[in-house]
Amino acid sequence: MTYMSQEGYDKMIAELQRLESIERPKASAAIAEARDKGDLSENSEYDAAKEAQGHLEDKINRLKLAISEAKIVDTSRLSSDVVQILSKVEMTNLTTKAKMSYTIVSENEANLREGKISIKTPIAQGLLNKKVGDEVEIQIPRGTIKLRIDKISI
């Protein structure tokens, strides 16, 4: 089971619909076009189109599985007392004094450009169940980072 926001769930549904209604017919058309070019045994365009279709079907199946395992979190029931999934955490890097802000989301919703990190990242794992004012040391690939939690919101 994967916990996620309604927004993240809606995005996955929209992406699945786009893949099935737009990308799948495009892939089938590319295969048909390549097939019309003759001998399939030496037709690299046909092979490439079949491979692309396989990747597309795999992506569709993974998305369907993620949707079937999704559990939408009711944000009105969440508390900002401790860090949990869907918490927006504002913190200070105690070494560099840099301010950072991340929202902790499911793996499917993670998007660093939007400030959303996966709950499975070392930073998110190190912040879970911590409170405002807590200082945490988190092991990341580049070493250890020391953070102070300044604010938690939903």
N, C-alpha and C positions, 0 to 999 in steps of 0.2 A: 504494500500500500504506500502511495506517495501523497503526502499532504501538500496542498497548493492553494493559491488564491483563486477566486472566481475568474479574475482577469487572465491568469495563466491558463486556466482550463479553457476559457473561451478562445484564447489564441491558438491552443492546440486543436480545438474543433475546427476553427477557421482554416488552419494550415492543412488539416486532413481533407477538408472539403475541396480546397484548392488543388491539392495533389491528385485527388480522385477525379475531379471534374475538368481540370485543365491539363495538368502534367501527364496523366495517364493516357488520354487520347493523343497528346503530342507524341508520346513514346511509341504508341501503336502506329501512328502515321509514319514516323521515321522508319520503323521496321518494314512497313508495307512499301515505302518508297525504295528502301535499300533492296528489298526482295525483288522488286520489278527490274532491277538492274542486272539480273541474270544469275549466273552460277553462284550458288551460296557457299560452295566450298572454298572459293578464293575471294570472297566478298568481305573485305575488312570493314566496310561501312555497315554491313548487316551485323557483323559480330559486335561492333561498337554499339549499335542501336540496341541489340539484345542485352548487352552488358549494362547499358544505361537503364534499360527497363528493369533489369534485375535489381539494381541499386534503388530505383524508385519504389519497387514493390517492397523491398526490405525496409525502406524508410516509412512507407505506409503502415506496414505491419508493426514496426516499433512504436509508431505513434498510436495505433489502435490499442496496443498493449498498455502504453502509458496512460491513455484515457480510461481504459478499463480498470486500472489500478489506482486512479486518482481519487483522492478524498478531499473535497473542498472544505477549507477551514472557515468557520464562521468568525470573522474578525471582530464582531461585536462581543464575542465571548473571551477574547484574548485580553491579557493584562499587560501593562507596560512596567510591571514590577521587576520582572526578570527577562533576560534575552531568550527568545524562542523563535520558532519559524514565523515568518512574516513580521518580525520585529525590525524596525529601523533603528540602527545603533549608531550614535554619534560618539566618536572616541578621539583620543589624542595619543599619538605615538610619543611615548615619554622620552625616547632617545632623540628624535628629530624635532619634537614639538609640533609636528604636522597634524592637522585636523583631518579626520577621515569620517565618512559616513557610508554605511552599507545597509541594505535590506537583505535579510536572510530568507532565501526562497528555496523551493525544490530544485533539483538538478535541471529539470526541464525548463524552468523559468529563468535560470541564471543568465545574466547579461551584464558584463562588467561595465560597458558603456552607460548603462542605466543605473549603475550602482547596486546591482542585484548579484549577490554571491550565493553559490550553492551551499546548502546546509552541510554538505559533505566536505567542504574545504577546511583546511586546518584552522583558519581564522574563525570561521563560523563555529566549528567544534569547540574551540577555546573560549568562545564567548557564551555559549549556551548555559543557561541557568545562572548567569552572573547578574549583578545589580549595579545601578548607578553608583559610581564612586569606586567600584572594584578595579583593582589593577591586576592584569593578567600577563603572564609570559607565555607566548605561543611559539611553538617550534614550526617554522616554515622552511621551505627548501633552501632559502638563503641564510638560514641561521635562526636566531631567536628574536622575536619582536616583543616589546613591552608596551602594552596599551592600557589606557585608563578609560573606562566607560563614563562618558559625560551625560548622555541622554538616551533614553529608550522610548520609542513611540511605535504606534501601530499604523 
